[in-house]
Amino acid sequence: MSTLVVVGVQWGDEGKGKVVDLLARQADIIVRFQGGSNAGHTLVVGGKKTIVRLIPSGVLHAGKVCVIGNGMVIDPATLVEEIDALQQQGCLADLDLLKISETAHLIMPYHKAIDLAREKRRGEAKIGTTGRGIGPCYEDKMARVGIRFVDLLDETLFEAKLARNVEEKNTYLRTMLDEPELDFRTIFDTYCQLRERLRACIGNTSRYLHDAIRSGKKVLFEGAQGTQLDVDHGTYPYVTSSNTVSGAVCAGAGIAPQHIHSVIGISKAYATRVGGGPFPTELFGAEGNQLRQAGGEFGTVTGRPRRCGWLDTVVVRTAARLNGVESLALTKIDVLSGLDTLRVCTGYRYQGQDYDEVPASAHMLEHLAPVYEELPGWTEPLTDIRSLDALPTNARRYVERIESLLDIPIKMISVGAGREETILIRPSFF
């Protein structure tokens, strides 16, 4: 087995960055295959916090190749800022270790302007977008008017495509959104400068990954967001603009299906989501705030407070089916220390009927009642624990009950933010 896919099985923010950082020690290549800079991953090593938004979380390990796949949408200015910040920390000194797909799409200033203006006009019906132009960029990709890195490399072609797009977007901004127009020349000159910073990294990453897998290299695919934010399988329309499930690796990295060998799902020991949309197990008041403060539940990219709730095994079980999850990493169990009683959602009830899958209707999901099972809590701190047997009895029972409800083995338990604050139950992943 030489490839492993890491996916979030909730609404994102499950702690994928830490898990990828740990797994990257066993990998040769780490790949992002969807999303953009709206997905921030926080890494804590030796007490020092590093936030990555576009570059895969394996970047803190020397000698690892980091690949930005064609399924991503990239703001090149953000990418250059991230490279500079990492290099100041002593990482990514060799840019040959960073590879950018020539067919990945570019986020342009008009994408961000449109994103922000639309969200402002929605008022109470806001989706919760980060305003970073992700959705409008994916729209242009599907409308076949997007600009890719391969276009940026050809200055004449880039100029023609950009001029056409700026003219169209300015009309839309002015007449439909009542926003100021953008200056073509400023955008063109800025992106030409950014091109020269990134030129050496741009290439055919699909062929590179194909050859690497065939030669036996260990490749780790890092998802962003979570399954319930998948544009097809999530709580639509309160979703992101890309496919976040493991199957998106094939399209978003340019590899064949037979090259996906294993999938690990990442779940918090409770649940969170950011922005609008249904959240069946959401906690309000003191309990929700306790989880938020204890878990530091504020967005990595936006700083927005996350909504918090009990673990929903219906959500995780549905995601496990969609992704082909074979094992699970359970994160932030340490946050639950000090709670007298824990609740786990085991099913839903709606108009007298029971459900064991997440319904497609967001309206239905907003109005159903979660069915809970109660478990005793524990008071002991978990941060210094490094083995399953050393967990307090009730914490161990909580883990065992989750395994039983999901019928999926838990291979890893995170007991703190630091890289070393982890229980590895089954240490081999590749």
C-alpha positions, 0 to 999 in steps of 0.5 A: 500500500503506497497511498493514503487519503485523509478526509474530514467526516464532519463539517471541517475543522476536525484537526486534519492538519495535525493528523497529516503532519503526523502521517507525513513522517511516513510519506514521501509526497503530500498532496492537496486536491481541492479547495483553496485558502478558505481551508486553514490547517493549524500545526503545533510543533514544539509549542510553536503554531504554524498555519497553512492554507494552501501548501500541504500540512506535511511542509514542516517535515524536511525533504517532503514533496508538497503538491498543489493539485489541479482541483484546487483554486489558488490565490497566487498572492496568498500562496507567495505570502505563505511561502515567504512565511514558511521560509522565514521559519526555515521550511521550504528552503528548496522550492523544488519540493513544491509542485503546483499543477499547471491546470489549477485555476487562479483566484482573481481579484474580481472573484473576491469582490463578487464573493464579498458583494454577494454575501453582503446582499444576502443579509440574513440568508448569508451562507457563511463564505470566507469571502476569498473568492473560492466559489466564484472561481469554481463558477468560472471553472465550470463556465469554462472562462477560468484562468489557469496557471498554464495560461499565466505562463503565456503572457500574451494569452493571459493578457487576452483572457484577463482583459475579456474577464475583467470587462465582463466582471466589471459590468456585473460588479457595476450593474448587478452588485453596485460595486466599483470596477477593478483596474485591468492593468493593476491586476495584469502587472501584479499577476505577472510579478507573481508568475515569476515567483512561482514559475519554477514550481508549475508543471504536470503534477498528474504525471508526476504523481502517476510516476511516483506511485508506480515507483512505490513512493508513499503518497498522502492526499490531504483533504480540506473542509469536511464531508458535510461541506461537500457540494454534492453530498453535504448540507447544500446550499450551506457547503463549500464549492468543491467535492471534499470526499475521497473520490475527489482525489482522482479528479483533483490530483489527476490519478486513477481510481486504482491508485487509492489504497486506503482512506482514514477519516478524521473526526472530533470527539464532539462536533463543530461547524462554522457559518450557517446551515443545519447542525442537529446536535448544536449546543447553545448556552453554557455547554456550547460555550464551554466546548468552544472555549476549552477547544479553542473553537475559532476559525483558523482562517477567519477567526469566527467562533465555531458552533459546537455540539455533541458528536453525531455518529449519523454524520460520521457513519454517512461520511464513512460510507461515502468516503470508504473510510477504513479507520478513524482518527479521533481528535480533541477528546481532551476537550471533553474532560470535566464534563459530568455527562456526555451525549452521543447522537445515534439516530434522527427522528422526524415526523414519527420516523427514525433515520440512520442516514443524513437526509438530503433535505437541509430543511428536514435536517433543521427540524428533525430531533436527534436521538441521544445516548448518554455516557459518563464523563471524566475529570482527569486531564488527558494531555500527557497520556500516550496509550489507550490503557492509560486513559481514564476508564470512562474516556476509554469507554467513550472511545470503545462506544464510538468504535462500536456505533460506527463499526470502524477501528480508531487508529489514532487519538489526539489528546492535545494540539501538539504533534506529540500529544497523540495516542497511536493505537495502530502506528502503521498507516501505509 
